[in-house]
Amino acid sequence: MFEVRKTLAPYGFQVIDTTTDAVLETFKRKYQANAHAFYLGQTTMKSVRNLMTGKEIEIPVHTPRACDPSSELYWSM
C-alpha cells in the first residue's frame, strides 16, 4: 500500500510505502502525489498460484477476488 502524507520540512506531499515506511517521492502538489501513489498501486504485482493449472502467475496487488484466479470465487462465477 502507498500513502500520501503532508510534510513541512521539505515542503510538499510525500508518497510513502506503508509496508517499509520508506519515502518514495516528494511532490509540491497533492494531486501529483495521489496520482503517483495510484500508479504505484496499479503497477505493483504479486505472485499467486492458479487453482486450476497450479501455475504461478503475476497479478496487480489490488485485484478484486472475483478477478483473481487463485480464489475459489473466480472459478465459481
C-alpha positions as a LaTeX table, in Angstrom:
\begin{tabular}{lrrr}
\hline
Residue & $x$ (\AA) & $y$ (\AA) & $z$ (\AA) \\
\hline
Met1 & 0.00 & 0.00 & 0.00 \\
Phe2 & 1.08 & 3.55 & $-0.63$ \\
Glu3 & 0.10 & 6.58 & 1.40 \\
Val4 & 0.34 & 10.33 & 0.80 \\
Arg5 & 1.44 & 12.48 & 3.76 \\
Lys6 & 1.87 & 16.25 & 4.03 \\
Thr7 & 5.32 & 17.35 & 5.21 \\
Leu8 & 6.66 & 20.68 & 6.43 \\
Ala9 & 10.46 & 20.31 & 6.30 \\
Pro10 & 10.81 & 19.52 & 2.61 \\
Tyr11 & 7.57 & 21.37 & 1.82 \\
Gly12 & 5.09 & 19.22 & $-0.06$ \\
Phe13 & 3.48 & 15.81 & $-0.08$ \\
Gln14 & 5.37 & 12.54 & 0.23 \\
Val15 & 4.42 & 9.17 & $-1.22$ \\
Ile16 & 5.25 & 6.55 & 1.41 \\
Asp17 & 5.36 & 2.76 & 1.14 \\
Thr18 & 3.36 & 1.64 & 4.20 \\
Thr19 & 4.99 & $-1.78$ & 4.40 \\
Thr20 & 8.52 & $-0.38$ & 4.85 \\
Asp21 & 7.79 & 3.27 & 5.83 \\
Ala22 & 10.17 & 4.39 & 3.08 \\
Val23 & 9.64 & 7.77 & 1.40 \\
Leu24 & 9.47 & 7.09 & $-2.33$ \\
Glu25 & 8.92 & 10.57 & $-3.76$ \\
Thr26 & 8.07 & 14.15 & $-2.72$ \\
Phe27 & 5.73 & 16.41 & $-4.72$ \\
Lys28 & 4.72 & 20.06 & $-4.34$ \\
Arg29 & 1.08 & 19.37 & $-5.21$ \\
Lys30 & $-1.20$ & 16.84 & $-3.56$ \\
Tyr31 & $-2.84$ & 15.74 & $-6.81$ \\
Gln32 & 0.59 & 14.80 & $-8.20$ \\
Ala33 & 1.36 & 12.71 & $-5.11$ \\
Asn34 & $-2.05$ & 11.00 & $-5.28$ \\
Ala35 & $-1.57$ & 10.23 & $-8.98$ \\
His36 & 1.87 & 8.72 & $-8.32$ \\
Ala37 & 0.58 & 6.62 & $-5.41$ \\
Phe38 & $-2.30$ & 5.38 & $-7.60$ \\
Tyr39 & 0.16 & 4.48 & $-10.39$ \\
Leu40 & 2.40 & 2.57 & $-7.98$ \\
Gly41 & $-0.61$ & 0.70 & $-6.59$ \\
Gln42 & $-1.71$ & $-0.30$ & $-10.06$ \\
Thr43 & 1.70 & $-1.49$ & $-11.19$ \\
Thr44 & 2.76 & $-3.37$ & $-8.06$ \\
Met45 & 2.42 & $-7.07$ & $-8.79$ \\
Lys46 & 2.09 & $-10.14$ & $-6.60$ \\
Ser47 & 2.62 & $-13.79$ & $-7.40$ \\
Val48 & $-0.31$ & $-16.21$ & $-6.94$ \\
Arg49 & $-0.96$ & $-19.83$ & $-7.89$ \\
Asn50 & $-3.74$ & $-20.55$ & $-10.38$ \\
Leu51 & $-6.19$ & $-23.04$ & $-8.77$ \\
Met52 & $-6.94$ & $-24.93$ & $-11.98$ \\
Thr53 & $-3.48$ & $-25.27$ & $-13.54$ \\
Gly54 & $-1.24$ & $-24.86$ & $-10.49$ \\
Lys55 & 1.00 & $-22.39$ & $-12.34$ \\
Glu56 & 2.42 & $-19.26$ & $-10.70$ \\
Ile57 & 1.11 & $-16.03$ & $-12.28$ \\
Glu58 & 1.58 & $-12.32$ & $-11.63$ \\
Ile59 & $-1.44$ & $-10.11$ & $-10.92$ \\
Pro60 & $-1.77$ & $-6.50$ & $-9.63$ \\
Val61 & $-1.82$ & $-6.17$ & $-5.83$ \\
His62 & $-5.31$ & $-4.64$ & $-5.64$ \\
Thr63 & $-7.05$ & $-7.17$ & $-7.90$ \\
Pro64 & $-10.57$ & $-7.97$ & $-6.64$ \\
Arg65 & $-11.17$ & $-11.56$ & $-5.53$ \\
Ala66 & $-13.65$ & $-12.12$ & $-8.33$ \\
Cys67 & $-10.85$ & $-11.46$ & $-10.85$ \\
Asp68 & $-8.14$ & $-13.42$ & $-9.01$ \\
Pro69 & $-7.58$ & $-16.95$ & $-10.46$ \\
Ser70 & $-6.15$ & $-18.11$ & $-7.13$ \\
Ser71 & $-9.54$ & $-17.65$ & $-5.43$ \\
Glu72 & $-12.45$ & $-20.03$ & $-5.41$ \\
Leu73 & $-14.79$ & $-17.13$ & $-6.15$ \\
Tyr74 & $-13.14$ & $-16.63$ & $-9.56$ \\
Trp75 & $-13.80$ & $-20.22$ & $-10.62$ \\
Ser76 & $-17.36$ & $-20.39$ & $-9.25$ \\
Met77 & $-18.74$ & $-17.47$ & $-11.25$ \\
\hline
\end{tabular}
